[in-house]
Amino acid sequence: MALLYLLVALVGMLPALLHNVHRIHDWCAEILELTGCTFALKGPWFGYFGNMDKFVTGDPDNVHCIMSSNFSNFPKGENFNKMFDILGDGIFNSDYELWKNQRKIARPLLNHQEFSYFLVSSSQSKVQDGLIPVLEDVVKNGLVLDLQDLFQRFTFDATCLLTTGYDPQCLLIELPMVPFSIAMDTAEEAIFYCHVVPESIWKLQRLMGMGEEKKLTQAWKTLDNIIAEIISMKKNKLNKETDTDKQGSLSEGRGDVAEGVDLLTKYISGNGIAESESNEKFLRDTIINFLLAGRDTTSAGLTWFMWLISRNPQVKNKIREELEVVLPTSEA
């Protein structure tokens, strides 16, 4: 028994974590169910060289306290910023006044009527011109399709359009490999890696330019180059437009910068935003944070939704009936 306690003290929950890394969400859910929705994830002793201890909670009251009612008492801190440094000073990495200022700027833009219209019209266009043709081609040719990948392509295109007015065209029939999207995937994998190994290991990899940190560096460069090009195109476009042109119709922006009321247009053109905040780094950090927020959350939700329907086929007709009541006849 003493040997068991010693072993636990030395390695903590690391063996179980590594064993379940391929199903990390299911594993965390199982642990949360056994522990009353809150537990302390104990890292190994050698985590002293990079603390791996985590506090994990799925309790709604705790989440509300941390994320809302008592937010100021739970700063993300230095360790969080180290692991998510690719996000810069965006809203995910911000604390206190910086977080308040970012939220103050973003909230009215997201709630603006023109942006809401752009969200609906661009999303519908992406479904009709992108998602449906891919599904029809799959059915026609009897192909096997990875729905998770498909939804991630859909949400990345849609989120890019909403955020920047730029369409990376991930959602084509040939399902192309798009460097922009691949770089986002690589960056997220590297961030996840930082959570399952001691800080000393990934810092050493970064110093030596190897492993996941090498991939992150390459992905970071790709993201920065593409985002810088998007910002440059948008600024050039806005500089050439007259005030009348800026009121023009919306465009799908296939592979180019769309005309519309995307967030980047609003940030650059002002609308009450301080001049100092319309710099390259602020725009870059804002774009990458919104892309991260909009892509994986929605695609994961859609994937789980389809999985649940496949497990409960009896609800399909009920869902269709509800859609026919809520949506116009042409859309239903």
Secondary structure, 3 states (H helix, E strand, C coil): CHHHHHHHHHHCCHHHHHHCHHHHHHHHHHHHHHCCCEEEECCCHHHHHCCCCEEEECCHHHHHHHHHHCHHHCCCHHHHHHHCHHHCCCCCCCCHHHHHHHHHHHHHHHCCHHHHHHHHHHHHHHHHHHHHHHHHHHHHHCCCCCHHHHHHHHHHHHHHHHHHCEECCCCCCCCCCCHHHHHHHHHHHHHHHHHHCCHHHHHHHHHHCCHHHHHHHHHHHHHHHHHHHHHHHHHHHHHHCCCCHHHCCCCCCECCECCCCCHHHHHHHCCCCCHHHCCHHHHHHHHHHHHHHHHHHHHHHHHHHHHHHHHCHHHHHHHHHHHHHHCCCCCC
